[in-house]
Amino acid sequence: MVMKILTVGGGGREHAIVKALSRSGSCEIYSVMAKKNPGIVGLCSDYLICRETDPVAITEFAIKSGAEYAVIGPEAPLEAGIVDFLEEHGVACVGPSRAAARLETDKAFCREMMSKYGVAGCPKYRVFHNSDDACEFIKDYDRDLAIKPIGLTGGKGVKIMGEHFEKDGACKYIKEIGGQVVLEERLLGEEFTLMAFVDGVHLVPMPLVQDHKRAFEGDIGPNTGGMGSYTMPDNMLPFVSETDYNKALSIMKDVVAYMKSAGTPYRGMLYGQFMNTSEGPKVIEFNARFGDPEAMNLLTLLKSDFCEIVKKIVEGTLSEADVEFEKKASVCKYLVPEGYPDSPKSGKPVEIGDLGEAYIYYANITEKNGKYYTQTSRTLAFVGCAETLKEAESIAESAAESVKGGVRHRKDIGTLEVLERRIRHMKEIR
């Protein structure tokens, strides 16, 4: 029997979601996106261009399409309550309710929940609701802090003292964003991402991924939404021990158990971003959806039928036996417009060359008369998969190099040199 599935979102992450669903052969896909994504349009039966935070229009389209299930890509629709609205109208969702999505959309809620229920891995933190109190605290604090706006920031709002600015700059930034902030101890170590499928009770982990937020090679420049990411053939990372992994997984299971006990069960994809410190993994943040670009690595490696996973998440019957990934390395490299992220140049032509063995995912790109043009955010991504990291990186890099036009990418993502630097850094910390 054919399943009808609605997807919400029009970026690279959502193209990866749609492509994974389309491999099943047992579902019809209907998509909603704010801008036309040429990759998604080519795979879905029908689509709607509208605001991804418009629950009324999205629900009307879902009902008209006969969608039984919905998979929500970005965080903004979750905060807008799209899941609550769709489910009220009979469309079962893979994505948390508005209340459960507060794990991402309200950083104060997340930290206060972890503290109240003794969830491990919580950094020292303070919540402030006005800039004067926050700045007074900073003046008297003798170490660096992470400054996190309480609400959504599109992945670009966190600033670090000692990295982006010192005390005066921190206070200026807090005033700019209105004083609603969480101030946290600055964590030192190596970041890693652990994502999982969650059906409200059961949690099934995905391979570990490391993302690269910095705009330029050598991990310099401003933070971005993510310039690329990689996974290893054993689905682990060499600077994350088995003990570290088990601690991170236990933290995520505790969070899911708490959400259920609080009457706001969590269902969908849970993204745990961790810093592996000298004391083990600590939680940088939780996201209430697939990471972008990490989704492109993981969904490319997914061997199991994604449509069946969607069904079992909704039914609450998900088990580890339902989810299998390729035991291969993967490297994702994002191409971005020239000038990104501070002053990206849109409307520049992009010519895609020989992809070789790479997988392509379209993101913030327009197509006119068979030609592609940049917009103001990340343009498109290539994923290479192979038996070794070196081979996977070579596949992704060759495809990225084939593209001509007003774009650039980080050539160092997925290289052995960067990986060895991560391993050395972790050894120095411990």
C-alpha positions in Angstrom: 0.0 0.0 0.0 1.4 3.4 -1.0 2.0 5.9 1.9 1.4 9.6 1.3 4.0 11.7 3.1 4.2 15.4 3.4 7.6 17.1 3.9 8.0 20.6 5.1 11.1 22.6 4.2 13.1 23.5 1.1 16.8 23.3 2.0 19.6 20.8 1.6 18.5 18.9 4.6 15.0 18.6 3.2 16.3 17.5 -0.2 18.1 14.7 1.7 14.9 13.8 3.5 12.9 13.6 0.3 15.6 11.7 -1.6 15.7 9.1 1.2 11.9 8.7 1.2 11.9 8.4 -2.6 14.3 5.4 -2.4 11.6 3.4 -0.7 9.3 3.1 -3.7 6.4 2.7 -1.3 5.4 6.3 -0.8 4.1 9.4 -2.6 5.8 12.6 -1.5 4.2 16.0 -1.2 6.3 19.0 -0.3 5.9 22.5 1.2 8.8 25.0 0.8 9.3 28.7 1.0 11.3 28.7 -2.2 11.4 26.2 -5.0 14.1 23.6 -4.5 14.9 22.0 -7.9 16.0 18.8 -6.2 12.8 18.3 -4.2 10.5 19.4 -7.0 11.9 16.6 -9.2 11.1 13.9 -6.7 7.7 14.9 -5.3 4.2 14.3 -6.7 3.1 17.9 -6.0 4.4 20.9 -4.0 3.3 24.1 -2.5 5.3 27.3 -2.2 4.4 29.2 0.9 5.8 30.2 4.3 6.9 27.2 6.2 5.5 28.7 9.3 1.9 28.9 7.9 0.1 26.0 9.6 -3.2 26.7 8.0 -2.0 26.7 4.4 0.3 23.7 5.0 -2.6 21.7 6.6 -5.0 22.6 3.8 -2.4 21.3 1.3 -1.8 18.1 3.4 -5.5 17.4 3.5 -5.9 18.1 -0.3 -3.0 15.8 -1.0 -4.3 13.0 1.2 -1.1 12.9 3.3 -1.2 10.5 6.2 2.2 11.4 7.6 4.4 14.5 7.7 8.1 14.9 8.2 9.1 18.3 9.4 12.6 19.6 8.4 13.4 23.0 9.9 13.0 24.3 13.4 10.8 27.4 12.7 7.7 25.4 11.7 8.1 23.4 14.9 8.1 26.5 17.0 5.0 27.7 15.0 3.1 24.6 16.1 2.9 22.9 12.7 2.9 19.5 14.3 0.1 20.3 16.7 -2.0 21.7 13.9 -1.4 18.8 11.4 -2.1 16.2 14.0 -5.4 17.9 15.0 -6.4 17.4 11.4 -5.4 13.7 11.2 -1.9 14.0 9.8 0.6 12.0 12.0 3.9 13.8 12.3 7.6 12.9 12.6 8.6 16.0 14.5 7.9 17.2 18.1 4.9 19.2 19.2 5.5 22.9 20.0 5.9 22.1 23.7 8.4 19.3 23.1 10.3 21.4 20.5 11.2 23.8 23.4 14.3 21.6 23.8 15.6 23.6 20.9 13.5 26.7 20.7 13.9 27.7 24.3 17.4 27.4 25.6 16.4 28.4 29.1 13.8 25.7 29.2 16.4 23.1 28.1 19.0 24.1 30.8 16.4 24.4 33.6 15.0 21.0 32.7 18.4 19.4 32.7 19.2 21.0 36.1 15.9 20.2 37.7 16.0 16.5 36.8 19.7 15.9 37.2 20.4 15.2 33.6 24.2 14.7 33.2 26.3 16.9 30.9 24.7 20.2 31.8 27.3 23.1 31.8 27.2 25.7 34.5 24.8 28.4 33.4 22.6 31.4 34.4 19.4 32.6 32.7 18.9 36.4 32.3 15.9 38.3 31.0 17.4 41.8 30.9 20.7 43.1 29.6 21.7 45.1 32.8 21.6 42.0 35.0 23.5 39.9 32.4 26.2 42.6 31.9 26.6 42.9 35.7 27.2 39.2 36.0 29.8 39.3 33.1 31.7 42.1 34.7 32.1 40.1 37.9 32.9 36.7 36.2 36.5 35.9 35.8 36.3 33.4 32.9 35.0 33.3 29.4 31.3 32.6 28.7 29.1 31.3 25.9 26.3 33.8 25.2 23.1 32.1 23.8 20.0 34.0 22.9 17.1 32.1 24.5 15.0 31.8 21.3 15.8 30.5 17.8 18.7 32.1 16.0 19.0 29.9 12.9 22.2 28.4 14.3 24.1 31.7 14.1 23.3 33.5 17.3 25.7 31.9 19.8 28.8 34.0 20.6 31.8 33.1 22.6 33.9 35.4 24.8 37.6 35.1 24.1 36.7 34.1 20.6 34.3 36.7 19.1 34.8 39.5 21.7 35.7 40.3 25.3 33.5 41.7 28.1 32.6 45.0 26.5 31.7 43.4 23.2 29.7 40.7 25.1 27.6 43.4 26.8 27.0 45.2 23.6 25.8 42.0 21.9 23.5 41.2 24.8 21.9 44.6 24.5 21.5 44.2 20.7 19.5 41.0 21.2 17.3 42.4 23.9 18.9 40.8 27.0 17.1 37.5 26.9 20.1 35.2 27.2 21.6 32.1 28.8 25.2 32.6 29.9 27.2 29.4 30.1 30.7 28.3 31.0 32.8 28.1 27.9 33.4 24.5 27.0 36.7 23.3 25.6 37.2 20.1 23.7 36.0 18.5 20.5 32.5 18.8 19.3 30.5 15.9 18.0 26.9 15.3 17.0 24.8 12.3 18.0 21.4 12.2 16.4 18.6 9.7 17.0 15.2 8.7 15.8 12.7 8.9 18.6 9.1 7.5 18.8 8.2 9.1 22.1 9.7 6.2 24.2 12.3 4.4 22.1 15.5 6.1 20.9 17.5 4.6 18.1 20.9 6.3 17.5 22.5 7.2 14.2 26.3 7.3 13.4 28.4 10.0 15.0 29.1 13.1 12.9 31.3 16.1 13.2 30.2 19.4 11.7 32.4 22.3 10.7 30.8 25.7 11.6 33.6 28.1 10.8 33.5 29.8 7.4 37.0 29.2 6.2 39.7 26.6 6.0 41.7 26.0 9.2 38.6 26.6 11.3 38.8 30.3 11.2 36.3 33.1 10.5 32.7 33.5 11.6 30.3 30.7 12.5 27.9 29.6 9.8 25.0 27.2 9.6 27.6 24.5 8.8 30.2 24.2 5.9 30.3 20.4 5.9 30.6 17.3 7.9 32.0 13.8 8.0 31.4 10.3 9.4 33.8 7.4 9.8 33.4 3.8 8.5 32.7 2.3 12.0 30.0 5.0 12.6 32.1 6.3 15.5 34.7 9.1 15.8 38.3 8.4 16.9 38.3 11.1 19.5 35.1 9.8 21.1 35.7 6.8 23.3 33.1 4.1 23.9 32.6 5.5 27.4 32.1 9.0 26.0 29.5 7.6 23.5 27.6 5.7 26.1 27.4 8.8 28.3 26.1 10.9 25.5 23.5 8.3 24.5 22.4 8.0 28.1 21.9 11.8 28.4 19.7 11.7 25.3 17.7 8.7 26.7 17.2 10.6 30.0 15.9 13.6 28.1 13.4 11.5 26.2 12.2 9.8 29.4 11.8 13.2 31.1 9.8 14.6 28.2 7.4 11.6 28.3 7.0 11.9 32.1 6.3 15.6 31.8 3.4 14.9 29.4 5.1 16.3 26.4 6.5 13.1 24.7 9.2 13.7 22.1 8.7 12.2 18.7 10.9 12.8 15.6 14.6 13.4 15.2 16.6 14.4 18.3 19.9 16.1 17.6 22.4 16.2 20.5 25.4 18.5 20.0 28.1 17.6 22.5 31.5 19.0 23.5 33.8 16.2 24.5 35.7 17.8 27.4 38.3 16.6 29.9 35.3 15.5 32.0 33.5 13.7 29.2 30.7 14.9 27.0 28.7 18.0 27.9 25.6 19.2 26.1 26.1 22.3 23.9 22.5 22.1 22.7 19.7 19.9 21.6 18.0 20.5 18.2 14.5 19.2 17.5 15.2 18.0 13.9 17.9 16.7 11.7 21.1 18.8 11.5 22.0 20.5 8.3 24.5 19.4 6.9 24.6 16.2 9.0 21.3 14.9 7.6 23.0 14.6 4.2 25.7 12.3 5.5 23.3 10.2 7.5 20.4 9.9 5.1 22.9 9.0 2.3 24.2 6.2 4.5 20.8 5.0 5.6 20.1 1.4 4.3 16.7 0.9 5.8 13.4 2.0 4.3 12.9 5.6 5.6 9.2 5.4 4.9 8.9 2.4 7.3 10.9 4.2 9.9 8.4 7.1 9.6 5.5 4.7 10.1 7.1 3.1 13.2 8.0 6.4 14.8 4.3 7.4 14.5 3.1 4.0 15.8 5.6 4.1 18.8 7.0 0.7 17.8 10.5 1.8 16.6 13.4 -0.6 17.5 17.1 -0.8 16.6 16.3 -3.6 14.2 14.4 -1.1 12.0 17.4 1.1 11.4 20.6 0.2 9.6 23.3 2.4 8.2 26.1 1.6 5.7 29.5 0.9 7.4 31.2 3.5 5.3 32.9 6.9 5.7 31.0 9.9 4.3 32.1 13.5 3.6 29.7 16.4 2.9 31.0 19.6 1.5 28.7 22.7 1.2 29.2 25.2 -1.6 28.3 28.8 -0.5 28.0 32.1 -2.3 31.0 34.3 -2.5 31.0 36.7 0.5 29.2 34.2 2.7 28.3 34.5 5.5 28.7 38.2 6.1 27.9 39.6 2.6 26.8 36.8 0.3 26.4 37.6 -3.4 23.1 36.3 -4.8 22.1 35.9 -8.4 25.5 34.6 -9.6 25.4 31.8 -12.2 26.5 28.3 -11.1 27.5 25.6 -13.5 27.6 22.0 -12.1 30.2 19.7 -13.7 31.0 16.0 -13.4 29.6 14.6 -10.1 31.5 11.3 -10.4 30.3 9.1 -7.6 29.1 12.0 -5.4 25.6 12.6 -4.3 24.2 16.1 -4.9 21.8 18.0 -2.6 20.3 21.3 -3.6 19.9 24.0 -0.9 19.5 27.8 -1.4 19.7 27.8 -5.2 17.3 28.9 -8.0 16.8 27.4 -11.4 15.8 29.5 -14.4 15.6 28.1 -17.9 17.8 25.2 -17.0 20.5 27.3 -15.4 21.3 27.7 -11.6 21.9 30.8 -9.6 23.1 31.5 -6.1 20.9 33.0 -3.3 22.0 34.4 0.0 22.5 31.2 2.0 24.3 27.9 1.4 23.9 26.8 -2.2 24.3 23.1 -2.7 26.2 20.2 -1.2 28.1 17.1 -2.3 28.4 13.9 -0.3 31.1 11.2 -1.0 30.7 7.7 0.5 33.5 5.1 0.5 35.3 2.5 2.5 37.8 5.0 3.9 37.6 8.7 4.9 40.3 9.6 2.3 38.3 8.1 -0.5 35.0 9.7 0.6 36.7 13.1 0.8 38.2 12.7 -2.6 34.8 11.9 -4.1 33.2 15.0 -2.5 36.1 17.3 -3.3 36.2 16.3 -7.0 32.5 17.0 -7.4 32.8 20.3 -5.5 35.8 21.3 -7.7 33.7 20.7 -10.8 31.4 23.6 -10.0 32.1 26.9 -11.8 30.6 30.2 -10.8 30.2 32.5 -7.8 30.6 29.9 -5.0 33.4 28.5 -2.8 33.8 25.7 -0.3 36.1 24.5 2.4 38.6 22.1 0.8 39.8 20.8 4.2 36.6 19.2 5.4 37.0 15.5 5.7 40.8 15.5 5.2 43.0 13.2 7.3 45.0 16.3 8.4 41.9 17.9 10.0 41.0 14.5 11.6 44.5 14.1 13.1 44.4 17.6 14.5 41.1 16.7 16.3 42.6 13.6 17.7 45.8 15.4 18.9 43.6 18.1 20.5 41.6 15.6 22.4 44.7 13.9 23.7 46.1 17.2 24.9 42.9 18.0 26.8 42.9 14.7 28.6 
